[in-house]
């Protein structure tokens, strides 16, 4: 069975197998014997009746782009102590950072070390939405770990670092 690539604008836009009639305005190229076989998205060039195909080149991300991707993915924790959160990933996006700051301000400003809603514990979600109940001490440890990670990512984003921070941290969780 023959394999054909539909070429438009110098790109493979479709792959089809079999025998079929085509409209003369469409360019279908027999790629049955082409190795490696081109796929949708590959570039296609014709010269003297011969076709050549090339896979798209994946761009190399800069350190700043990699750090931005790390920040978007979150921080994975390894913990020891009373609250086991090993392997749990917490969000580190801008909104989450603001929420952490608000809770820390409430903890620091309250006379009885309570969260913004007045509670003695907080149920904080990980990136999958699972809630983890924490005391003020535990939450502060999480907040400090996230702050260190965010700070290291920002330093890399600003071009002031030569390496990426680790996307995981170990904390005690007293």
N, C-alpha and C positions, 0 to 999 in steps of 0.2 A: 504494500500500500504506500502510495506517495504521500509525502508531507510537504505542505506549502506554507510559505510565509507571505502574508499580505503586507506590502511595504507602502507607506505613505509618509511624505515629508522626511525621508531619510531614516525612518524608524520602522521596526517590525511592530505592526499594530494588532496582528492576529495570526494564529497558527491553526491550520486546518489539515485534516487527513482525508484521503479518498480521491475520487475522480468526480469532477463537477465542472459545469460550464461557468465561465466568469465573464463579466462585463469588460469590454476592451479598455474602459477608463481605469480599471483597477490593475495594480501590478502584483501578480502572484508569482512568487519565485519558488521553484522546486528546491527544497532544502533536505531532501531525503538522504543525500550522501554527504551533507555538510557536517563536519565534526569540529568542535562541539556544535550540536544543533542549536540554532538561534532560538531565542524566546522573545515574548512580547516585551517591548522596551529596548531591545538591542538596536544599535545603529546598523544601517544597511547602506552600502555604497556600491554603485555599479560603474564599471570601467571597461569599455570595450566588450560589452556583453557578459562580463564576469562579475559575479556578486561576491562581496565580502561582508562579513558580519562581525560585530564586536559587542561584547557585553558592556553594559553601563559601568562606568568607573565610580566606585563608592568614594565620595570625598573624604579626605582625612580631616577629622575634626581638630580644631585648635584646642589647646589646653583650656582656654576660657569656655569654649563650647562644651567640652567634656565636663567641666566643673558645673556648668549650668544644668547639664543632663543629670549629674549626680544629685544636685540640689532638688531637682524635680522628682527624683526617684525616692528620696527619703533616706533616713538613717536607720540601720539595722543594729539592734542592741544584743549584747551578751550580758547577762546579769548574774550576780551572786547575791545571796541574802534572802529576805523573806518573800520578795515578789519575783517570781521566775518569768522573765521576758526574753529568754534567749531565742534568737532568731526572729524576733518581732521587729517589723519595720514601722517607723513613725514618720508622718509627713513633715516636711521641712519647708514647704512653700510659704510665700509671703503672708497669706491669710492665717495659716497655722502659727507662724511666728508672732503675729499680732495677738492671737488668742492666748498664746503662752505668756506673752508680756502682760496682758490684762490680768491673768490669773496670778502671776508673780507679784504684780502691784498690789492686788487684793491681799495676798498672803503677807506681804511686807507691811502693808498699812493697817491691817486689822490687829486689834489687841489680843485676839485669841487664835491667831494663825489659821483663819478660815479662808476658804476660796471665795470667789466673787459672789456666789449665790448664798454664802453664809455656811455652807456645809464643811464638815471636817475632813471629807475625802472628795476625790473627783474621779469620775469615770472618763478616762481619756481614750479616744479611739486610735487604733493603729491604721495603717493604710488600707486594710481589708474591711475596716468598720467594726472590728471586734473591740469592745470596751475593756479597759484595764483599770481597776479601781486602785487609786494611789493616795497615800497620805501626803501632807505637805512636804515632808522630807524627801519622799520618793519622787514627787513631782518636781521638786527643785533639782534633784539629780538628773532627771530626764531633761529638764530645761537647760541645765548647764552643758550636758552632752550635745544637745541640739545646737546650742549657741556656739560651741567650739567648732562643730561641723560646718555650720552656716558661715562662720567667720573664715574658716580655712577655704571654703568654696569661693567666697567673695574675694579673698586675696588672690586666688587663682584667676577668677574672672577679670580682675583688674590688671592682670599681667604681672603681679608682684610675687609669683610663686613659680617654681620650676617643676613641681610635681603635684599630682592630685592628692587630696586628703583621702583617707580611708572612709569608705561608706559604712563602716561598722565601728561601734564603740563598746567598751566594757565598762559597766558601772556597778556599784555595790547594791543599790536599792535597799538600803538600811532597813 
